[in-house]
Amino acid sequence: MYEKGCSGSNVIEVTVDAVDNVAVDSVVVTFTDVGSGTIPTGTLNLFPNATGLWTRAFSVPYGTLPAGADTVLEFSAVAYDAAGNMSTRKEATAGTYVFSCR
């Protein structure tokens, strides 16, 4: 994901595959900037799509990263069922790299 000044996009799409013995009611993802610390920690409520996955796209506003301050976002997810039971927190297997191109 390129933050500014490149031909890339500033949009990140998060996708989670969550299952439950009855049904998943919601999925919440938290992301943390573990590189430069310039992108605030955030929480996303994901939406189910037609294939049974939970997704949401968000953008990092242009100008968030200082020039040369590339960073890494790490993601974790928790799924909830209709009774309010929650899964254990799962960490993403790889970070999302955000590059400043100014």
C-alpha positions in Angstrom: 0.0 0.0 0.0 1.5 3.3 -1.0 0.6 6.3 1.1 1.3 9.3 -1.2 3.1 10.3 -4.4 3.2 6.9 -6.0 0.8 5.3 -8.5 -0.4 2.8 -5.9 -3.5 3.0 -3.7 -4.0 4.1 -0.2 -6.8 1.6 0.4 -6.4 -1.5 2.5 -8.9 -4.3 2.3 -9.2 -6.5 5.4 -10.7 -10.0 5.0 -11.4 -12.5 7.8 -12.7 -16.1 7.5 -14.7 -16.7 10.7 -16.8 -19.7 11.5 -19.0 -20.8 14.5 -21.0 -23.9 15.3 -24.2 -21.9 14.9 -23.4 -18.5 13.2 -21.0 -15.6 13.4 -22.8 -12.4 14.3 -19.9 -9.9 14.0 -16.1 -9.6 13.4 -14.0 -6.9 14.9 -10.5 -6.2 13.6 -7.9 -4.0 15.4 -4.8 -2.6 13.6 -1.7 -1.2 15.2 1.2 0.7 13.6 4.2 -1.3 14.8 6.7 0.6 12.7 6.8 4.4 12.8 3.9 4.8 15.2 2.4 7.6 13.1 -0.8 5.9 12.1 -3.3 5.8 15.0 -4.5 2.4 16.3 -7.9 1.7 14.9 -10.8 -0.7 15.1 -12.9 -1.9 12.2 -16.3 -3.7 12.3 -16.3 -6.0 9.3 -19.3 -6.9 7.1 -20.3 -10.3 5.7 -20.0 -10.8 2.0 -21.8 -13.2 -0.3 -19.0 -15.8 0.0 -19.2 -16.1 3.8 -16.1 -14.0 4.4 -16.1 -10.8 6.5 -14.5 -7.8 4.8 -14.0 -4.0 5.0 -11.9 -1.6 3.2 -10.4 1.6 4.7 -7.9 4.2 3.6 -4.9 5.7 5.3 -5.3 9.5 4.7 -2.6 10.9 2.4 0.0 12.9 4.4 -0.3 10.6 7.5 3.3 9.4 7.1 6.3 11.7 7.2 8.6 11.4 4.2 10.7 8.3 4.6 8.7 7.0 7.5 7.6 3.7 6.0 5.7 1.5 8.5 3.9 -1.8 9.1 0.4 -2.3 10.3 -0.4 -5.5 12.2 -4.0 -6.8 12.4 -5.8 -9.0 14.9 -9.5 -10.2 14.8 -12.1 -11.4 17.2 -15.4 -13.0 16.1 -18.7 -12.9 18.1 -21.8 -15.1 17.9 -25.4 -14.0 18.6 -25.1 -15.0 22.2 -22.1 -12.7 22.8 -19.5 -15.4 23.0 -16.2 -14.3 21.5 -13.4 -16.2 19.8 -9.8 -16.0 20.9 -7.9 -13.1 19.3 -6.2 -14.2 16.2 -3.2 -12.3 14.8 -2.6 -11.8 11.0 0.2 -13.9 9.7 1.8 -11.0 7.9 1.8 -7.2 8.3 0.6 -4.7 5.8 3.5 -2.5 4.6 2.7 1.2 4.2 5.2 3.3 2.2 5.6 7.0 2.1 6.6 8.1 -1.4 7.2 11.8 -0.9 
